[in-house]
Amino acid sequence: MKATATFTVSFPIKVKKEARYYIASCPALDVWAHGKTYSFAVENLKDILQLFLTYCFDHGTLELVLKGCGFPSLKKSLFQDTACQIDEMEVPLPFVIDRPYAN
């Protein structure tokens, strides 16, 4: 029997308006997205982060990727751009656990 577990991870994000689009980024993972509105940019970034992290997990590289990104600590220089709004985003990560478990 398979069990499904969902983990929620919080990442700091930055959102900035550039011409006609909003640019959303997760500096901690160097992941970017855009959208015509603030909400679309943030939702696109959330989708991309879910895909990126799930892909890394599925391929056994999540720990290496996070280590390469400097986790557990962040560099303060990532957040010195005062022209950006800095928020935090929760990214749910659905994982299927294919191991027997006791009832």
KATA-V694900 format. One record per pair of residues at least 12 apart in sequence whose C-alpha atoms are under 10 Angstrom apart, sorted by the first residue. I is the first residue (numbers start at 1). J is the second residue. D is the distance in Angstrom with one decimal. If there is no record, write none. Layout:
i=I j=J d=D
i=I j=J d=D
//
This chain:
i=1 j=97 d=9.0
i=1 j=98 d=7.1
i=1 j=99 d=7.2
i=1 j=100 d=6.2
i=1 j=101 d=7.9
i=2 j=96 d=6.6
i=2 j=97 d=5.8
i=2 j=98 d=4.9
i=2 j=99 d=6.5
i=2 j=100 d=7.3
i=2 j=101 d=8.7
i=3 j=95 d=8.6
i=3 j=96 d=5.9
i=3 j=97 d=5.2
i=3 j=98 d=6.7
i=3 j=99 d=7.8
i=3 j=100 d=8.5
i=3 j=101 d=8.4
i=4 j=94 d=7.0
i=4 j=95 d=5.8
i=4 j=96 d=4.5
i=4 j=97 d=5.9
i=4 j=98 d=8.7
i=5 j=93 d=8.3
i=5 j=94 d=6.0
i=5 j=95 d=5.4
i=5 j=96 d=6.4
i=5 j=97 d=7.2
i=6 j=91 d=9.9
i=6 j=92 d=6.3
i=6 j=93 d=5.4
i=6 j=94 d=4.4
i=6 j=95 d=6.0
i=6 j=96 d=8.6
i=7 j=90 d=9.8
i=7 j=91 d=8.2
i=7 j=92 d=5.7
i=7 j=93 d=5.2
i=7 j=94 d=6.6
i=7 j=95 d=7.9
i=8 j=89 d=9.8
i=8 j=90 d=6.2
i=8 j=91 d=5.5
i=8 j=92 d=4.3
i=8 j=93 d=6.1
i=8 j=94 d=8.7
i=9 j=50 d=9.9
i=9 j=89 d=8.2
i=9 j=90 d=5.6
i=9 j=91 d=5.3
i=9 j=92 d=6.5
i=9 j=93 d=7.7
i=10 j=88 d=6.5
i=10 j=89 d=5.5
i=10 j=90 d=4.4
i=10 j=91 d=6.2
i=10 j=92 d=8.8
i=11 j=26 d=6.9
i=11 j=27 d=8.8
i=11 j=28 d=7.3
i=11 j=29 d=8.8
i=11 j=46 d=10.0
i=11 j=49 d=9.6
i=11 j=87 d=8.7
i=11 j=88 d=5.6
i=11 j=89 d=5.5
i=11 j=90 d=6.6
i=11 j=91 d=7.7
i=12 j=25 d=8.7
i=12 j=26 d=6.2
i=12 j=27 d=7.5
i=12 j=28 d=7.3
i=12 j=29 d=9.7
i=12 j=79 d=9.2
i=12 j=86 d=7.0
i=12 j=87 d=5.9
i=12 j=88 d=4.3
i=12 j=89 d=6.2
i=12 j=90 d=8.9
i=13 j=25 d=5.5
i=13 j=26 d=4.6
i=13 j=27 d=6.7
i=13 j=28 d=8.3
i=13 j=29 d=9.9
i=13 j=31 d=9.6
i=13 j=32 d=9.5
i=13 j=42 d=8.6
i=13 j=45 d=9.0
i=13 j=46 d=9.9
i=13 j=79 d=9.3
i=13 j=84 d=9.6
i=13 j=85 d=8.3
i=13 j=86 d=5.8
i=13 j=87 d=5.4
i=13 j=88 d=5.5
i=13 j=89 d=6.5
i=13 j=90 d=9.9
i=14 j=26 d=6.5
i=14 j=27 d=7.5
i=14 j=32 d=9.5
i=14 j=42 d=9.2
i=14 j=78 d=9.7
i=14 j=79 d=8.3
i=14 j=81 d=9.2
i=14 j=83 d=9.7
i=14 j=84 d=6.0
i=14 j=85 d=5.6
i=14 j=86 d=4.6
i=14 j=87 d=6.3
i=14 j=88 d=8.3
i=14 j=89 d=9.7
i=15 j=32 d=9.7
i=15 j=33 d=9.5
i=15 j=34 d=9.0
i=15 j=38 d=7.4
i=15 j=39 d=9.9
i=15 j=41 d=7.9
i=15 j=42 d=7.7
i=15 j=83 d=9.2
i=15 j=84 d=5.7
i=15 j=85 d=5.5
i=15 j=86 d=6.7
i=15 j=87 d=8.0
i=16 j=34 d=9.5
i=16 j=38 d=8.5
i=16 j=41 d=9.6
i=16 j=81 d=10.0
i=16 j=83 d=7.2
i=16 j=84 d=5.0
i=16 j=85 d=6.6
i=16 j=86 d=9.1
i=17 j=34 d=9.4
i=17 j=35 d=9.6
i=17 j=36 d=9.3
i=17 j=37 d=8.9
i=17 j=38 d=8.1
i=17 j=41 d=9.9
i=17 j=83 d=9.3
i=17 j=84 d=8.2
i=17 j=85 d=9.6
i=18 j=34 d=9.5
i=18 j=36 d=10.0
i=19 j=36 d=9.9
i=20 j=35 d=8.9
i=20 j=36 d=6.6
i=20 j=37 d=8.8
i=21 j=34 d=6.5
i=21 j=35 d=5.6
i=21 j=36 d=4.7
i=21 j=37 d=6.7
i=21 j=38 d=8.3
i=21 j=40 d=9.7
i=21 j=41 d=8.2
i=22 j=34 d=5.5
i=22 j=35 d=5.4
i=22 j=36 d=6.0
i=22 j=37 d=6.0
i=22 j=38 d=5.7
i=22 j=39 d=8.9
i=22 j=40 d=8.3
i=22 j=41 d=5.9
i=22 j=42 d=8.7
i=23 j=35 d=6.8
i=23 j=36 d=9.0
i=23 j=37 d=9.2
i=23 j=38 d=8.1
i=23 j=40 d=9.8
i=23 j=41 d=6.3
i=23 j=42 d=8.4
i=23 j=44 d=10.0
i=23 j=45 d=9.1
i=23 j=84 d=9.7
i=24 j=38 d=8.1
i=24 j=39 d=9.7
i=24 j=40 d=9.3
i=24 j=41 d=5.6
i=24 j=42 d=6.0
i=24 j=43 d=9.2
i=24 j=44 d=8.3
i=24 j=45 d=6.4
i=24 j=46 d=9.5
i=24 j=84 d=9.5
i=24 j=85 d=9.6
i=24 j=86 d=9.8
i=25 j=41 d=8.9
i=25 j=42 d=8.4
i=25 j=45 d=6.9
i=25 j=46 d=9.8
i=25 j=49 d=9.9
i=25 j=86 d=9.7
i=26 j=45 d=7.9
i=26 j=46 d=9.4
i=26 j=49 d=8.5
i=26 j=78 d=9.6
i=26 j=86 d=9.9
i=26 j=87 d=9.9
i=26 j=88 d=9.2
i=26 j=89 d=9.0
i=27 j=69 d=9.3
i=27 j=74 d=9.2
i=27 j=75 d=9.7
i=27 j=77 d=10.0
i=27 j=78 d=6.3
i=27 j=79 d=8.1
i=28 j=66 d=8.9
i=28 j=69 d=6.5
i=28 j=70 d=7.9
i=28 j=71 d=8.3
i=28 j=73 d=9.3
i=28 j=74 d=6.8
i=28 j=75 d=8.6
i=28 j=78 d=7.7
i=28 j=79 d=9.8
i=29 j=49 d=8.7
i=29 j=52 d=9.6
i=29 j=53 d=9.7
i=29 j=65 d=8.5
i=29 j=66 d=7.6
i=29 j=68 d=9.1
i=29 j=69 d=6.0
i=29 j=70 d=8.9
i=29 j=71 d=9.5
i=30 j=69 d=8.2
i=30 j=78 d=10.0
i=31 j=45 d=7.6
i=31 j=46 d=9.9
i=31 j=48 d=7.8
i=31 j=49 d=7.2
i=31 j=52 d=8.7
i=32 j=44 d=8.9
i=32 j=45 d=6.4
i=32 j=46 d=9.8
i=32 j=48 d=8.1
i=32 j=49 d=8.9
i=33 j=45 d=5.0
i=33 j=46 d=8.8
i=33 j=47 d=9.3
i=33 j=48 d=7.6
i=33 j=49 d=9.5
i=42 j=89 d=8.4
i=43 j=89 d=9.7
i=45 j=89 d=9.3
i=45 j=91 d=9.5
i=46 j=89 d=7.6
i=46 j=90 d=8.0
i=46 j=91 d=6.2
i=46 j=92 d=8.8
i=47 j=91 d=8.3
i=47 j=92 d=9.7
i=48 j=91 d=9.8
i=49 j=91 d=7.1
i=49 j=92 d=9.4
i=49 j=93 d=9.1
i=50 j=91 d=6.4
i=50 j=92 d=7.0
i=50 j=93 d=6.1
i=50 j=94 d=8.6
i=51 j=93 d=8.8
i=53 j=65 d=9.1
i=53 j=66 d=9.4
i=53 j=91 d=9.5
i=53 j=93 d=7.7
i=54 j=93 d=6.8
i=54 j=94 d=7.9
i=54 j=95 d=7.8
i=57 j=93 d=9.9
i=57 j=95 d=8.9
i=58 j=95 d=9.0
//
